[in-house]
Amino acid sequence: MKTKLLFLSTLFAVSANAQIAVTEFINNPAGNDDFREWIELYNYSPNQVNLRDWTLTDGGSTPDSMTISTSDLFIAPNDFILLTVSKDTVEYEWFGGTPNNKIYEYDRNDFTLGNSGDEIFLNNAQGNTVWTIVYDNDETNGIATFLDYGFDFSSGNNTWGSTGTAGINRSGTDPAYGVIGYQGDSATVDAYAVANPIGQVKGSPLAGVYTPTTSVNELGVSNTLTIYPNPASDRVNFSEIVSGQIMDVTGKTVATFTNQKQVSITNLKAGIFFVTIENKTYRLVKQ
């Protein structure tokens, strides 16, 4: 997939309102739905977000509810993950059988995408809904629904309908905001879509290019703790004694520290890392 990281020398804390969007999904795939439904999530902030205890739900008196992960699951800035009923099936049919660590499995008994209309509510660990999609029975069988690549995430448009009232139109202007938002490739060409050779369905899972938000006001600058220098080459210093961990962009822990004011990073390769201290995550550039 095409990913572009924002190389910023300023260090930001993760916003309390984590910026995650549902950018693509297929609710009526060709063949057996039991194994082929999937939902793509995109982190449109310049900070990694931990999806631990986040959920997907729908509407109704007895809504479906699926916990994305009960352990740490980090999604890197300007990056995607894919949620699916069958990781093996999606990897085989969409990625040529190559294992992909950005694909995560969920239980179909907990959450399904209806073919005749449904809701997708993405909720953070505090139970707040951060993204909503409500759709009718207007899809084309075997065609994924994607968010237009020109979408402006700084618009704050994250509620595409409400229970019983569709907010998207997959062949034209979406009624939720009066803009071209969610589309099917049969109506608006998805430049990144590929034809699945197994069932000849079309979609662009873990692909595409969006423009993330970069506003300092949206991110919330942390003035409580100072981490310096940044970028750094051999060590980083903290303005107070702290404990925490350093992770790479995949969410893998590469270093831990306890009651330290300085940590050596000489063994880390050059790139982007994230320092997590007391439930706050800071961006670090290793030179």
N, C-alpha and C positions, 0 to 999 in steps of 0.2 A: 504494500500500500504506500501511498505518498503521504509523508508526514513532514511537517516543518516545525522545528522547535524555535521558540523565541529566545534568543540569546540576550538576556538582560543582565546587566551588572548589578542592578538594584535588587535587594532581597525582599520578597513579599511573603506575608503569612497567608494561608489559605482562607478564603472568605467563608463566613458562616453560611452563606447561601451558595453552596457549591454549584457550579455551572455545568450541568450535565443535560444533554438533550437526547431524545429518541430521533435519530436521523434516517432510519430505514427499517422496514419490517416487511415480512411476507406472511400474510394471513391465509392465503388460499393457494398454496403451492401445487404444482403438478404432482400427481401421485398421492401417496398416503400422507395426510397432514400430520399424523402421529409422530413422524420423524423429521419433518422438513420445515416446520415453522421456525423462524428466527427473528430476533430483534437486535438492531444495532444501536449502541450508545456511543455518544461522542462527548469528549471533554473540551468545551469551548473556552476554558479559562487557561491562563498561562501557568497554572499550578496543578500538580497531581492531586487527585481526589481519591479517598478511600471509600469504596462502596460497601464496606462491611455493614451489615444490618439494613441496607437499602432494600426496598421491596418494589415489586410490580403488582398492581391490583387492577380490577375493573369495577364496574358499577353493579347495581342490582341489590336485592335484599340479602343474597348470600354470595358476595363477590369472591372471585378467584384472588388468591394472594400467594405470592412467591417471593421468598427471601433470596436476593441475588447471591449473597455469600454470608456465612456466619463467622468467617475469619477475614483477615486483612486481604483486600483485593484492590490494588491501586491501578487507576487508569491515568496514564501520563497526559500531560498537557497537549492539546491539539492531536488527540489520538482516539482510537476506537476500541471497543470490545464488542463481541458478539455473544448473545445469549440464545441458546437453542435447546430443543428437546433431545437431540442426538448429535453429540459432537462428532462421532465417527461418521455419521451420514453426511453432515455438512462438509467435513474435511474431504470426504471421498468425492462428493458431487460438485463441490465448488472450488476445492483447492488441490485437486488431483491426487488426493490421498495423503498429502503432506500434513503432518501434525502442526497445529497452530496454537501457540500458548495464549492467544487473545480470544479464544473461543471457550465459552463456559456453558456447562449443561445445567438444565433445571428439569424438575419433574412435571410432566404434562398433567398429572393429576392435580397439581397446584395452580397451573395457569395455562390457558389456551387462548388462541386468537380466533374469534368467531368469523365465519365466512359471510354471514348476513348482516354484519354490523357488530361493533363492540367498542369497548373503551380500553385505553392504556394509560394508567396513572403510574408515574414514576415518583416514588417517595423516598426522601432521605432517611437517615437513621433516627431522626427526631420525629418522623411521621409526617413531615410537611411535604406536600405534593409540589415537585419542582418542574414537572413537565406533564402535559395532558394531551392525548389524541383521542378523538371520538370519530369513528368512521361509519359510513353506511355500506350497503351492498353495492358498491360501484367499482370494485376492482376487476381487473382482467385476470382470469385464472392463469397462474404461473408467472405473473409479473409482480415484482416487488414495488413497494411504495417508498419513495425517497423524498427527503427534504431538499428543495431547490438549492443548488450550490451557491447561489447569490444571496441567500438569506442573511439578513443582518441580525446577528445575535444580540447586539447592543440595543435592539428595539424593545426587548423585554417581552416579546410575543411568545409565550410558553404555554398558553391555555387554548388548545385547538378543539373547542367544543366542551360540552358538559353531558352528563349522563342523559341519554335519550335524544340529544341534539348534536348531530354531526357538525364538526368544525372544519372538515377538510372536504375538498372536491377533487378527486384524482384525475379529472380531465379539464380542469379550469381553475378559476379564481376561488380560493378558499373562503367560505362565508365567515369564518372566525375573525379574520382581519382584513378581508377584501384585497388580498395579495395572492400571487402565485407562491404557494408554499409546498404542500405535499402533493406529489404527482406520481403517476405510473408511467413507465417507459413507453407504453403504448400511446400516451397522449403527448408527453414532453420527453424528448430524448435525454436519457441519462448517459452522459458522455463516458462514464466509467463502467457502465453495465456490460456484463458478459453473458453469453448464453450457456447455461448449464448443459453440458453434453449428455447428461443422463436423462433429464426430463424436459430439455429445451425450455427451461424457465429462464427469466432474465432478472438480473439484479447486480448490485455492486457491493457485496458485503466486505467490510474492512477496507473500502477504497473510497476515492473521492477526495476533493480538497475544499475545505471550508475556511473562512476567515474568522479566527477566534477573537474574543474581546481582549483588550489590553489596557483598559482604563484603570488607573491607580485607585480611583474612588470606588470602583467595583470590587477591587481585590482586598482593600483594607490593609494599609501598611502597618507593620508591627513596630511600635516604638518602645516596647517593653524590653526586648532582648536585642542586643547587637551582636552580629556575627561578622567577623572580619579576618583577613581581607577577603574580598569577593569581587572578581575571581581570585582563586588561591592556587598555589602550586605545590606547597609542601605541608602546610598546616593551616588550620582555622582556629580562631580564638573566639571565646564567648565573653560577654561583659559580666557574667556571673557564673557561679558553679552550677552546672546542669548535668542531666543524664538524658540519653536518647540514642538514636540510631541514624545511620546514613544509608539511603537506598538509591539504587540506580533507577533508570526510567521504566524498567519492567516491574518495579516493586520489590526486587530482591535486596535483602539487607546485606550490605557490604562491610559495615563497621558498626560497632556499638561502643558506647562510652558511659561511664558512671562517675558522677561527682567530679567532673573535669571542667577546666576553663580553657583547655587547648587540646586539639585532636590532630594527630598526624594523618595526612591523606596522601603520602608519597607513593603508596602502593596502588592508588586508584589511577585508572586511565583517564586521559583528558575527556571531558564531556560534561553532561548535566547530571546533577545528583540532588537528592532531597534530604534535608536534615529534619527529623521529627523529634520535637521536644515538647513534652506535656500537652499532647494532642494538637499541637500546631506544627505545620510543615513549612519549611523554608527552602527556597531554591538556592542551590550552590553551583557555581561554575568552577570546574577543575581545569586548570591550564596544563 
